[in-house]
């Protein structure tokens, strides 16, 4: 829930004051995206700021250290080009991948009931 510390001036906003928002405490982003590295957590934290004046711009976000592994060529890609056309970018299986809880289409699980 925004506070004067996280969003200066919010307490004087008429719309904000007209609702009784529950007072949720902030939580560490790593709890919600545990496989994100330090640079990713930093980028996410500056993208999710309440106060737009403090939030990172989209242009600055593109030059954030999180994207350094993509190489400089990512900044000159045509708007219609895929990032996967770059030699530096390759898909790899996520080491934290968990198998799906859903059965593949066409295969139905048969349940046997004891008689």
N, CA, C and O atoms as CSV, one atom per row, in Angstrom:
chain,resi,resn,atom,element,x,y,z
A,1,UNK,N,N,0.850,-1.166,0.000
A,1,UNK,CA,C,0.000,0.000,0.000
A,1,UNK,C,C,0.898,1.231,0.000
A,1,UNK,O,O,1.820,1.311,0.811
A,2,UNK,N,N,0.654,2.191,-0.887
A,2,UNK,CA,C,1.518,3.367,-0.923
A,2,UNK,C,C,1.440,4.182,0.362
A,2,UNK,O,O,0.393,4.278,1.003
A,3,UNK,N,N,2.573,4.760,0.713
A,3,UNK,CA,C,2.666,5.651,1.875
A,3,UNK,C,C,3.346,6.933,1.421
A,3,UNK,O,O,3.783,7.032,0.275
A,4,UNK,N,N,3.437,7.895,2.295
A,4,UNK,CA,C,4.146,9.134,1.966
A,4,UNK,C,C,5.618,8.863,1.662
A,4,UNK,O,O,6.233,9.587,0.879
A,5,UNK,N,N,6.183,7.831,2.275
A,5,UNK,CA,C,7.586,7.485,2.001
A,5,UNK,C,C,7.768,6.915,0.604
A,5,UNK,O,O,8.747,7.228,-0.074
A,6,UNK,N,N,6.826,6.073,0.167
A,6,UNK,CA,C,6.954,5.424,-1.144
A,6,UNK,C,C,6.341,6.231,-2.271
A,6,UNK,O,O,6.675,6.020,-3.437
A,7,UNK,N,N,5.435,7.169,-1.935
A,7,UNK,CA,C,4.777,7.987,-2.955
A,7,UNK,C,C,4.443,9.344,-2.336
A,7,UNK,O,O,3.317,9.570,-1.894
A,8,UNK,N,N,5.424,10.242,-2.309
A,8,UNK,CA,C,5.195,11.544,-1.688
A,8,UNK,C,C,3.978,12.247,-2.289
A,8,UNK,O,O,3.833,12.341,-3.508
A,9,UNK,N,N,3.107,12.739,-1.406
A,9,UNK,CA,C,1.913,13.449,-1.829
A,9,UNK,C,C,0.673,12.588,-1.944
A,9,UNK,O,O,-0.417,13.113,-2.168
A,10,UNK,N,N,0.809,11.275,-1.797
A,10,UNK,CA,C,-0.340,10.388,-1.987
A,10,UNK,C,C,-1.437,10.640,-0.956
A,10,UNK,O,O,-2.618,10.487,-1.267
A,11,UNK,N,N,-1.069,11.020,0.253
A,11,UNK,CA,C,-2.089,11.204,1.295
A,11,UNK,C,C,-2.961,12.426,1.046
A,11,UNK,O,O,-4.014,12.567,1.667
A,12,UNK,N,N,-2.539,13.311,0.145
A,12,UNK,CA,C,-3.379,14.464,-0.184
A,12,UNK,C,C,-4.217,14.216,-1.444
A,12,UNK,O,O,-4.973,15.090,-1.869
A,13,UNK,N,N,-4.083,13.039,-2.032
A,13,UNK,CA,C,-4.859,12.684,-3.225
A,13,UNK,C,C,-6.288,12.326,-2.801
A,13,UNK,O,O,-6.499,11.408,-2.009
A,14,UNK,N,N,-7.260,13.063,-3.337
A,14,UNK,CA,C,-8.674,12.854,-2.954
A,14,UNK,C,C,-9.150,11.431,-3.226
A,14,UNK,O,O,-9.815,10.828,-2.383
A,15,UNK,N,N,-8.813,10.889,-4.401
A,15,UNK,CA,C,-9.248,9.529,-4.739
A,15,UNK,C,C,-8.653,8.509,-3.774
A,15,UNK,O,O,-9.337,7.583,-3.337
A,16,UNK,N,N,-7.382,8.684,-3.446
A,16,UNK,CA,C,-6.727,7.750,-2.527
A,16,UNK,C,C,-7.366,7.827,-1.142
A,16,UNK,O,O,-7.605,6.799,-0.508
A,17,UNK,N,N,-7.640,9.032,-0.678
A,17,UNK,CA,C,-8.222,9.203,0.657
A,17,UNK,C,C,-9.656,8.709,0.737
A,17,UNK,O,O,-10.128,8.383,1.826
A,18,UNK,N,N,-10.363,8.645,-0.390
A,18,UNK,CA,C,-11.767,8.236,-0.356
A,18,UNK,C,C,-11.948,6.726,-0.166
A,18,UNK,O,O,-13.051,6.266,0.129
A,19,UNK,N,N,-10.876,5.964,-0.333
A,19,UNK,CA,C,-10.941,4.509,-0.126
A,19,UNK,C,C,-10.182,4.144,1.134
A,19,UNK,O,O,-9.208,4.802,1.500
A,20,UNK,N,N,-10.629,3.107,1.783
A,20,UNK,CA,C,-9.924,2.603,2.955
A,20,UNK,C,C,-9.110,1.386,2.536
A,20,UNK,O,O,-9.544,0.246,2.701
A,21,UNK,N,N,-7.931,1.643,1.993
A,21,UNK,CA,C,-7.078,0.555,1.540
A,21,UNK,C,C,-6.474,-0.179,2.727
A,21,UNK,O,O,-6.064,0.458,3.697
A,22,UNK,N,N,-6.410,-1.506,2.670
A,22,UNK,CA,C,-5.696,-2.243,3.719
A,22,UNK,C,C,-4.222,-1.825,3.689
A,22,UNK,O,O,-3.688,-1.501,2.627
A,23,UNK,N,N,-3.586,-1.832,4.822
A,23,UNK,CA,C,-2.176,-1.439,4.900
A,23,UNK,C,C,-1.281,-2.674,4.769
A,23,UNK,O,O,-0.916,-3.299,5.765
A,24,UNK,N,N,-0.938,-3.012,3.531
A,24,UNK,CA,C,-0.030,-4.140,3.284
A,24,UNK,C,C,1.406,-3.674,3.419
A,24,UNK,O,O,1.754,-2.575,2.986
A,25,UNK,N,N,2.227,-4.502,4.012
A,25,UNK,CA,C,3.656,-4.202,4.110
A,25,UNK,C,C,4.344,-4.680,2.846
A,25,UNK,O,O,3.910,-5.647,2.221
A,26,UNK,N,N,5.417,-3.998,2.473
A,26,UNK,CA,C,6.159,-4.415,1.282
A,26,UNK,C,C,6.839,-5.757,1.544
A,26,UNK,O,O,7.137,-6.115,2.683
A,27,UNK,N,N,7.070,-6.477,0.470
A,27,UNK,CA,C,7.735,-7.771,0.547
A,27,UNK,C,C,8.922,-7.748,-0.403
A,27,UNK,O,O,8.887,-7.060,-1.423
A,28,UNK,N,N,9.950,-8.478,-0.087
A,28,UNK,CA,C,11.132,-8.559,-0.934
A,28,UNK,C,C,10.755,-9.202,-2.275
A,28,UNK,O,O,10.091,-10.238,-2.311
A,29,UNK,N,N,11.180,-8.582,-3.361
A,29,UNK,CA,C,10.857,-9.109,-4.693
A,29,UNK,C,C,11.411,-10.517,-4.902
A,29,UNK,O,O,10.804,-11.325,-5.605
A,30,UNK,N,N,12.546,-10.808,-4.302
A,30,UNK,CA,C,13.155,-12.128,-4.469
A,30,UNK,C,C,12.208,-13.231,-4.003
A,30,UNK,O,O,12.315,-14.364,-4.472
A,31,UNK,N,N,11.288,-12.927,-3.094
A,31,UNK,CA,C,10.304,-13.921,-2.641
A,31,UNK,C,C,9.323,-14.287,-3.748
A,31,UNK,O,O,8.742,-15.371,-3.728
A,32,UNK,N,N,9.138,-13.397,-4.708
A,32,UNK,CA,C,8.169,-13.619,-5.779
A,32,UNK,C,C,8.823,-14.067,-7.086
A,32,UNK,O,O,8.173,-14.686,-7.928
A,33,UNK,N,N,10.099,-13.756,-7.252
A,33,UNK,CA,C,10.841,-14.164,-8.458
A,33,UNK,C,C,12.204,-14.715,-8.029
A,33,UNK,O,O,13.238,-14.095,-8.280
A,34,UNK,N,N,12.197,-15.884,-7.381
A,34,UNK,CA,C,13.421,-16.394,-6.762
A,34,UNK,C,C,14.556,-16.723,-7.719
A,34,UNK,O,O,15.709,-16.779,-7.294
A,35,UNK,N,N,14.267,-16.940,-8.993
A,35,UNK,CA,C,15.345,-17.280,-9.929
A,35,UNK,C,C,15.899,-16.058,-10.656
A,35,UNK,O,O,16.791,-16.198,-11.493
A,36,UNK,N,N,15.393,-14.873,-10.357
A,36,UNK,CA,C,15.882,-13.654,-10.980
A,36,UNK,C,C,17.189,-13.239,-10.310
A,36,UNK,O,O,17.296,-13.261,-9.083
A,37,UNK,N,N,18.185,-12.861,-11.118
A,37,UNK,CA,C,19.478,-12.483,-10.561
A,37,UNK,C,C,19.433,-11.071,-9.976
A,37,UNK,O,O,18.404,-10.398,-10.041
A,38,UNK,N,N,20.547,-10.633,-9.411
A,38,UNK,CA,C,20.622,-9.340,-8.731
A,38,UNK,C,C,20.264,-8.189,-9.663
A,38,UNK,O,O,19.523,-7.286,-9.276
A,39,UNK,N,N,20.787,-8.214,-10.896
A,39,UNK,CA,C,20.473,-7.149,-11.845
A,39,UNK,C,C,18.989,-7.144,-12.196
A,39,UNK,O,O,18.390,-6.081,-12.352
A,40,UNK,N,N,18.401,-8.320,-12.320
A,40,UNK,CA,C,16.976,-8.426,-12.622
A,40,UNK,C,C,16.114,-7.881,-11.496
A,40,UNK,O,O,15.122,-7.194,-11.740
A,41,UNK,N,N,16.495,-8.187,-10.268
A,41,UNK,CA,C,15.770,-7.660,-9.100
A,41,UNK,C,C,15.878,-6.137,-9.077
A,41,UNK,O,O,14.897,-5.447,-8.799
A,42,UNK,N,N,17.068,-5.613,-9.369
A,42,UNK,CA,C,17.256,-4.158,-9.378
A,42,UNK,C,C,16.384,-3.505,-10.441
A,42,UNK,O,O,15.720,-2.505,-10.166
A,43,UNK,N,N,16.378,-4.060,-11.656
A,43,UNK,CA,C,15.558,-3.497,-12.731
A,43,UNK,C,C,14.076,-3.549,-12.366
A,43,UNK,O,O,13.358,-2.564,-12.543
A,44,UNK,N,N,13.627,-4.669,-11.869
A,44,UNK,CA,C,12.224,-4.811,-11.493
A,44,UNK,C,C,11.845,-3.802,-10.407
A,44,UNK,O,O,10.757,-3.228,-10.439
A,45,UNK,N,N,12.738,-3.594,-9.457
A,45,UNK,CA,C,12.428,-2.670,-8.366
A,45,UNK,C,C,12.305,-1.228,-8.844
A,45,UNK,O,O,11.521,-0.466,-8.278
A,46,UNK,N,N,13.059,-0.831,-9.873
A,46,UNK,CA,C,12.938,0.548,-10.366
A,46,UNK,C,C,11.823,0.692,-11.402
A,46,UNK,O,O,11.424,1.809,-11.730
A,47,UNK,N,N,11.322,-0.426,-11.916
A,47,UNK,CA,C,10.160,-0.386,-12.811
A,47,UNK,C,C,8.846,-0.355,-12.024
A,47,UNK,O,O,7.836,0.138,-12.524
A,48,UNK,N,N,8.858,-0.873,-10.813
A,48,UNK,CA,C,7.625,-1.009,-10.032
A,48,UNK,C,C,7.430,0.095,-8.985
A,48,UNK,O,O,6.672,-0.082,-8.031
A,49,UNK,N,N,8.097,1.208,-9.159
A,49,UNK,CA,C,7.914,2.313,-8.219
A,49,UNK,C,C,6.566,2.972,-8.438
A,49,UNK,O,O,6.144,3.169,-9.577
A,50,UNK,N,N,5.884,3.314,-7.344
A,50,UNK,CA,C,4.590,3.988,-7.438
A,50,UNK,C,C,4.718,5.345,-8.124
A,50,UNK,O,O,3.976,5.647,-9.058
A,51,UNK,N,N,5.657,6.155,-7.657
A,51,UNK,CA,C,5.804,7.525,-8.126
A,51,UNK,C,C,6.457,7.524,-9.507
A,51,UNK,O,O,7.628,7.169,-9.644
A,52,UNK,N,N,5.708,7.916,-10.518
A,52,UNK,CA,C,6.215,7.871,-11.896
A,52,UNK,C,C,7.425,8.774,-12.096
A,52,UNK,O,O,8.244,8.523,-12.981
A,53,UNK,N,N,7.547,9.823,-11.284
A,53,UNK,CA,C,8.706,10.715,-11.411
A,53,UNK,C,C,9.986,10.019,-10.978
A,53,UNK,O,O,11.072,10.404,-11.411
A,54,UNK,N,N,9.878,9.011,-10.138
A,54,UNK,CA,C,11.042,8.273,-9.655
A,54,UNK,C,C,11.307,7.005,-10.459
A,54,UNK,O,O,12.397,6.438,-10.383
A,55,UNK,N,N,10.310,6.556,-11.232
A,55,UNK,CA,C,10.410,5.308,-11.989
A,55,UNK,C,C,11.398,5.458,-13.142
A,55,UNK,O,O,11.499,6.533,-13.734
A,56,UNK,N,N,12.119,4.404,-13.459
A,56,UNK,CA,C,13.079,4.414,-14.559
A,56,UNK,C,C,12.336,4.581,-15.888
A,56,UNK,O,O,11.238,4.053,-16.064
A,57,UNK,N,N,12.939,5.313,-16.810
A,57,UNK,CA,C,12.322,5.482,-18.129
A,57,UNK,C,C,12.516,4.203,-18.937
A,57,UNK,O,O,13.386,3.391,-18.625
A,58,UNK,N,N,11.714,4.031,-19.960
A,58,UNK,CA,C,11.844,2.829,-20.795
A,58,UNK,C,C,13.196,2.814,-21.502
A,58,UNK,O,O,13.804,1.754,-21.653
A,59,UNK,N,N,13.666,3.971,-21.932
A,59,UNK,CA,C,14.972,4.022,-22.610
A,59,UNK,C,C,16.098,3.652,-21.645
A,59,UNK,O,O,16.990,2.880,-21.996
A,60,UNK,N,N,16.054,4.200,-20.437
A,60,UNK,CA,C,17.078,3.857,-19.445
A,60,UNK,C,C,16.983,2.375,-19.071
A,60,UNK,O,O,18.006,1.726,-18.851
A,61,UNK,N,N,15.764,1.841,-18.999
A,61,UNK,CA,C,15.587,0.424,-18.660
A,61,UNK,C,C,16.248,-0.472,-19.706
A,61,UNK,O,O,16.821,-1.506,-19.363
A,62,UNK,N,N,16.174,-0.081,-20.977
A,62,UNK,CA,C,16.795,-0.882,-22.036
A,62,UNK,C,C,18.315,-0.936,-21.912
A,62,UNK,O,O,18.949,-1.861,-22.420
A,63,UNK,N,N,18.894,0.045,-21.244
A,63,UNK,CA,C,20.349,0.088,-21.073
A,63,UNK,C,C,20.777,-0.361,-19.672
A,63,UNK,O,O,21.930,-0.186,-19.279
A,64,UNK,N,N,19.844,-0.936,-18.934
A,64,UNK,CA,C,20.129,-1.426,-17.587
A,64,UNK,C,C,21.099,-2.611,-17.679
A,64,UNK,O,O,21.049,-3.367,-18.650
A,65,UNK,N,N,21.979,-2.786,-16.686
A,65,UNK,CA,C,22.933,-3.914,-16.699
A,65,UNK,C,C,22.283,-5.288,-16.868
A,65,UNK,O,O,22.945,-6.224,-17.317
A,66,UNK,N,N,21.014,-5.427,-16.524
A,66,UNK,CA,C,20.334,-6.713,-16.686
A,66,UNK,C,C,20.403,-7.193,-18.135
A,66,UNK,O,O,20.464,-8.397,-18.388
A,67,UNK,N,N,20.392,-6.265,-19.079
A,67,UNK,CA,C,20.366,-6.625,-20.492
A,67,UNK,C,C,21.752,-6.705,-21.137
A,67,UNK,O,O,21.845,-6.938,-22.342
A,68,UNK,N,N,22.832,-6.517,-20.367
A,68,UNK,CA,C,24.180,-6.538,-20.935
A,68,UNK,C,C,24.497,-7.845,-21.657
A,68,UNK,O,O,25.218,-7.840,-22.655
A,69,UNK,N,N,23.975,-8.948,-21.172
A,69,UNK,CA,C,24.273,-10.247,-21.784
A,69,UNK,C,C,23.727,-10.360,-23.206
A,69,UNK,O,O,24.135,-11.249,-23.953
A,70,UNK,N,N,22.811,-9.472,-23.588
A,70,UNK,CA,C,22.260,-9.509,-24.947
A,70,UNK,C,C,23.200,-8.889,-25.967
A,70,UNK,O,O,23.011,-9.081,-27.168
A,71,UNK,N,N,24.211,-8.147,-25.518
A,71,UNK,CA,C,25.166,-7.510,-26.421
A,71,UNK,C,C,24.634,-6.188,-26.950
A,71,UNK,O,O,23.460,-5.862,-26.773
A,72,UNK,N,N,25.496,-5.443,-27.591
A,72,UNK,CA,C,25.142,-4.116,-28.107
A,72,UNK,C,C,24.210,-4.179,-29.308
A,72,UNK,O,O,23.460,-3.234,-29.551
A,73,UNK,N,N,24.241,-5.265,-30.060
A,73,UNK,CA,C,23.425,-5.367,-31.277
A,73,UNK,C,C,21.931,-5.290,-30.976
A,73,UNK,O,O,21.140,-4.955,-31.858
A,74,UNK,N,N,21.538,-5.595,-29.748
A,74,UNK,CA,C,20.118,-5.545,-29.392
A,74,UNK,C,C,19.565,-4.128,-29.541
A,74,UNK,O,O,18.367,-3.951,-29.762
A,75,UNK,N,N,20.431,-3.117,-29.422
A,75,UNK,CA,C,19.986,-1.726,-29.495
A,75,UNK,C,C,19.805,-1.221,-30.916
A,75,UNK,O,O,19.280,-0.127,-31.124
A,76,UNK,N,N,20.234,-2.007,-31.897
A,76,UNK,CA,C,20.070,-1.573,-33.293
A,76,UNK,C,C,19.165,-2.513,-34.082
A,76,UNK,O,O,19.102,-2.426,-35.308
A,77,UNK,N,N,18.470,-3.402,-33.396
A,77,UNK,CA,C,17.527,-4.298,-34.074
A,77,UNK,C,C,16.378,-3.503,-34.676
A,77,UNK,O,O,15.924,-2.515,-34.099
A,78,UNK,N,N,15.920,-3.934,-35.818
A,78,UNK,CA,C,14.726,-3.335,-36.416
A,78,UNK,C,C,13.525,-3.655,-35.529
A,78,UNK,O,O,13.517,-4.658,-34.815
A,79,UNK,N,N,12.533,-2.809,-35.584
A,79,UNK,CA,C,11.341,-3.013,-34.755
A,79,UNK,C,C,10.664,-4.353,-35.010
A,79,UNK,O,O,10.017,-4.899,-34.116
A,80,UNK,N,N,10.805,-4.884,-36.208
A,80,UNK,CA,C,10.148,-6.143,-36.559
A,80,UNK,C,C,11.065,-7.356,-36.388
A,80,UNK,O,O,10.642,-8.484,-36.638
A,81,UNK,N,N,12.311,-7.138,-35.965
A,81,UNK,CA,C,13.265,-8.242,-35.812
A,81,UNK,C,C,13.137,-8.864,-34.427
A,81,UNK,O,O,12.861,-8.178,-33.443
A,82,UNK,N,N,13.338,-10.150,-34.371
A,82,UNK,CA,C,13.286,-10.871,-33.109
A,82,UNK,C,C,14.629,-10.785,-32.402
A,82,UNK,O,O,15.676,-10.790,-33.049
A,83,UNK,N,N,14.603,-10.706,-31.093
A,83,UNK,CA,C,15.831,-10.719,-30.311
A,83,UNK,C,C,16.554,-12.056,-30.502
A,83,UNK,O,O,17.767,-12.142,-30.309
A,84,UNK,N,N,15.808,-13.091,-30.879
A,84,UNK,CA,C,16.416,-14.397,-31.087
A,84,UNK,C,C,17.189,-14.491,-32.399
A,84,UNK,O,O,17.817,-15.513,-32.673
A,85,UNK,N,N,17.149,-13.429,-33.217
A,85,UNK,CA,C,17.980,-13.411,-34.425
A,85,UNK,C,C,19.417,-13.039,-34.086
A,85,UNK,O,O,20.290,-13.140,-34.948
A,86,UNK,N,N,19.683,-12.619,-32.877
A,86,UNK,CA,C,21.036,-12.280,-32.447
A,86,UNK,C,C,21.802,-13.528,-32.057
A,86,UNK,O,O,21.258,-14.433,-31.424
A,87,UNK,N,N,23.056,-13.568,-32.435
A,87,UNK,CA,C,23.920,-14.708,-32.130
A,87,UNK,C,C,24.083,-14.893,-30.618
A,87,UNK,O,O,24.227,-16.015,-30.131
A,88,UNK,N,N,24.059,-13.772,-29.884
A,88,UNK,CA,C,24.276,-13.815,-28.439
A,88,UNK,C,C,23.085,-14.372,-27.658
A,88,UNK,O,O,23.219,-14.729,-26.488
A,89,UNK,N,N,21.929,-14.444,-28.302
A,89,UNK,CA,C,20.711,-14.852,-27.596
A,89,UNK,C,C,20.297,-16.244,-28.044
A,89,UNK,O,O,20.025,-16.473,-29.223
A,90,UNK,N,N,20.253,-17.159,-27.106
A,90,UNK,CA,C,19.842,-18.523,-27.403
A,90,UNK,C,C,18.932,-19.012,-26.281
A,90,UNK,O,O,19.136,-18.694,-25.109
A,91,UNK,N,N,17.942,-19.776,-26.659
A,91,UNK,CA,C,17.058,-20.368,-25.658
A,91,UNK,C,C,17.756,-21.550,-25.001
A,91,UNK,O,O,18.443,-22.333,-25.658
A,92,UNK,N,N,17.566,-21.661,-23.702
A,92,UNK,CA,C,18.084,-22.806,-22.970
A,92,UNK,C,C,17.001,-23.259,-22.017
A,92,UNK,O,O,16.156,-22.471,-21.591
A,93,UNK,N,N,17.035,-24.529,-21.690
A,93,UNK,CA,C,16.056,-25.042,-20.743
A,93,UNK,C,C,16.325,-24.420,-19.382
A,93,UNK,O,O,17.470,-24.356,-18.935
A,94,UNK,N,N,15.281,-23.970,-18.736
A,94,UNK,CA,C,15.383,-23.370,-17.406
A,94,UNK,C,C,15.757,-24.473,-16.425
A,94,UNK,O,O,15.044,-25.471,-16.316
A,95,UNK,N,N,16.872,-24.304,-15.706
A,95,UNK,CA,C,17.270,-25.356,-14.765
A,95,UNK,C,C,16.270,-25.530,-13.628
A,95,UNK,O,O,16.269,-26.562,-12.955
A,96,UNK,N,N,15.423,-24.536,-13.409
A,96,UNK,CA,C,14.431,-24.634,-12.361
A,96,UNK,C,C,13.087,-25.092,-12.868
A,96,UNK,O,O,12.088,-25.014,-12.154
A,97,UNK,N,N,13.055,-25.580,-14.123
A,97,UNK,CA,C,11.802,-25.995,-14.762
A,97,UNK,C,C,11.131,-27.099,-13.955
A,97,UNK,O,O,11.764,-28.055,-13.509
A,98,UNK,N,N,9.854,-26.931,-13.792
A,98,UNK,CA,C,9.052,-27.963,-13.131
A,98,UNK,C,C,8.096,-28.549,-14.160
A,98,UNK,O,O,7.547,-27.819,-14.985
A,99,UNK,N,N,7.900,-29.824,-14.114
A,99,UNK,CA,C,6.998,-30.431,-15.089
A,99,UNK,C,C,5.578,-29.951,-14.838
A,99,UNK,O,O,5.201,-29.635,-13.709
A,100,UNK,N,N,4.817,-29.905,-15.884
A,100,UNK,CA,C,3.444,-29.412,-15.808
A,100,UNK,C,C,2.573,-30.358,-15.013
A,100,UNK,O,O,2.762,-31.574,-15.039
A,101,UNK,N,N,1.614,-29.783,-14.305
A,101,UNK,CA,C,0.661,-30.613,-13.574
A,101,UNK,C,C,-0.477,-31.058,-14.482
A,101,UNK,O,O,-1.306,-31.881,-14.095
A,102,UNK,N,N,-0.510,-30.509,-15.688
A,102,UNK,CA,C,-1.570,-30.848,-16.626
A,102,UNK,C,C,-1.136,-32.009,-17.505
A,102,UNK,O,O,0.036,-32.139,-17.857
A,103,UNK,N,N,-2.087,-32.836,-17.848
A,103,UNK,CA,C,-1.813,-33.950,-18.744
A,103,UNK,C,C,-1.771,-33.442,-20.182
A,103,UNK,O,O,-2.542,-32.547,-20.530
A,104,UNK,N,N,-0.896,-33.983,-21.026
A,104,UNK,CA,C,-0.879,-33.574,-22.431
A,104,UNK,C,C,-2.229,-33.837,-23.078
A,104,UNK,O,O,-2.945,-34.759,-22.689
A,105,UNK,N,N,-2.572,-33.020,-24.067
A,105,UNK,CA,C,-3.838,-33.203,-24.777
A,105,UNK,C,C,-3.887,-34.576,-25.415
A,105,UNK,O,O,-2.872,-35.073,-25.903
A,106,UNK,N,N,-5.044,-35.186,-25.417
A,106,UNK,CA,C,-5.228,-36.475,-26.073
A,106,UNK,C,C,-4.980,-37.656,-25.149
A,106,UNK,O,O,-5.361,-38.784,-25.463
A,107,UNK,N,N,-4.347,-37.405,-24.024
A,107,UNK,CA,C,-4.095,-38.493,-23.086
A,107,UNK,C,C,-4.949,-38.243,-21.853
A,107,UNK,O,O,-4.819,-37.218,-21.184
A,108,UNK,N,N,-5.801,-39.176,-21.574
A,108,UNK,CA,C,-6.671,-39.032,-20.417
A,108,UNK,C,C,-6.265,-40.026,-19.354
A,108,UNK,O,O,-5.949,-41.182,-19.636
A,109,UNK,N,N,-6.282,-39.557,-18.155
A,109,UNK,CA,C,-5.955,-40.431,-17.030
A,109,UNK,C,C,-7.205,-41.242,-16.689
A,109,UNK,O,O,-8.301,-40.693,-16.573
A,110,UNK,N,N,-7.028,-42.528,-16.534
A,110,UNK,CA,C,-8.138,-43.408,-16.170
A,110,UNK,C,C,-8.038,-43.691,-14.690
A,110,UNK,O,O,-7.009,-44.141,-14.186
A,111,UNK,N,N,-9.121,-43.418,-14.014
A,111,UNK,CA,C,-9.144,-43.689,-12.578
A,111,UNK,C,C,-9.844,-45.017,-12.338
A,111,UNK,O,O,-10.928,-45.273,-12.863
A,112,UNK,N,N,-9.219,-45.835,-11.555
A,112,UNK,CA,C,-9.806,-47.119,-11.194
A,112,UNK,C,C,-10.348,-46.994,-9.771
A,112,UNK,O,O,-9.629,-46.606,-8.850
A,113,UNK,N,N,-11.612,-47.326,-9.610
A,113,UNK,CA,C,-12.220,-47.283,-8.295
A,113,UNK,C,C,-12.292,-48.696,-7.739
A,113,UNK,O,O,-12.659,-49.633,-8.448
A,114,UNK,N,N,-11.947,-48.842,-6.489
A,114,UNK,CA,C,-12.052,-50.207,-5.894
A,114,UNK,C,C,-13.523,-50.615,-5.807
A,114,UNK,O,O,-14.391,-49.786,-5.530
A,115,UNK,N,N,-13.790,-51.880,-6.043
A,115,UNK,CA,C,-15.164,-52.371,-5.990
A,115,UNK,C,C,-15.477,-53.051,-4.715
A,115,UNK,O,O,-16.600,-53.519,-4.524
